[in-house]
Amino acid sequence: MAQDNNECLSKCQETKRCEWYSFQNSKLTCFLLQNCPTLNEELDDFTSGQKSCQLSTTTEMTTISTTPSPDKDFSKSTKIV
């Protein structure tokens, strides 16, 4: 179990025989792997990478649109990650 991709990567980096990791977002499941012969990039629910990857940092910022929209239900704030 891991709470996010960064925690899964950290677990891999702390595990001697782990070289690759794969994190399943929907189940918060972390797979630690010795090798990764192929990656299936069509599986959107997984984030995978090598032990040598850097932890990602996200910065959230809210922006306000100043462009008028014909759609009154249009949200004027957008989260940029």
C-alpha positions in Angstrom: 0.0 0.0 0.0 1.1 3.5 -0.7 -0.8 6.8 -0.6 0.6 8.2 -3.9 3.2 7.7 -6.6 6.0 9.5 -4.6 5.5 7.2 -1.6 5.8 4.2 -3.9 8.9 5.5 -5.5 10.4 6.2 -2.1 9.6 2.6 -1.0 11.5 1.4 -4.1 14.5 3.6 -3.4 14.6 2.2 0.1 14.4 -1.4 -1.0 17.8 -2.9 -2.0 16.6 -5.2 -4.8 14.0 -2.9 -6.2 14.9 -1.2 -9.6 11.4 -0.4 -10.9 8.1 0.5 -9.3 4.5 0.6 -10.5 1.8 2.4 -8.6 -1.9 1.6 -9.2 -3.8 4.8 -8.5 -7.3 3.4 -8.0 -6.2 0.8 -5.5 -3.3 2.7 -3.9 -1.2 -0.3 -4.6 2.6 -0.2 -5.0 4.5 -2.9 -6.9 8.2 -3.1 -6.4 10.1 -4.9 -9.3 13.6 -6.1 -10.0 13.2 -5.4 -13.7 10.8 -4.1 -16.2 11.0 -5.8 -19.6 8.0 -3.9 -21.1 5.8 -1.0 -20.1 2.1 -0.9 -21.2 1.5 2.8 -21.7 -2.2 2.1 -22.3 -2.9 1.4 -18.6 -3.9 4.8 -17.4 -4.4 3.7 -13.8 -0.7 2.9 -13.3 2.4 5.2 -12.9 5.6 3.3 -13.3 9.3 4.3 -13.3 12.9 3.5 -12.4 14.3 3.7 -9.0 16.5 6.5 -10.2 13.6 8.8 -10.9 13.3 12.0 -8.9 10.3 12.5 -6.6 7.9 14.8 -8.3 6.7 18.0 -6.6 3.5 19.7 -7.6 2.6 23.3 -7.1 -1.0 24.2 -7.2 -2.0 27.6 -8.4 -5.5 29.0 -9.1 -5.9 31.4 -12.0 -8.9 33.5 -12.8 -9.9 33.9 -16.4 -10.6 37.4 -17.6 -12.0 36.3 -20.9 -15.8 36.4 -21.0 -17.5 33.1 -21.7 -20.9 32.7 -23.5 -21.5 29.7 -21.2 -22.7 31.0 -17.9 -21.9 27.7 -16.2 -18.3 27.9 -17.2 -15.9 27.8 -14.3 -13.7 30.9 -14.2 -11.0 29.4 -12.0 -8.6 26.7 -13.1 -6.2 24.6 -11.1 -2.8 24.3 -12.7 -0.6 21.5 -11.4 
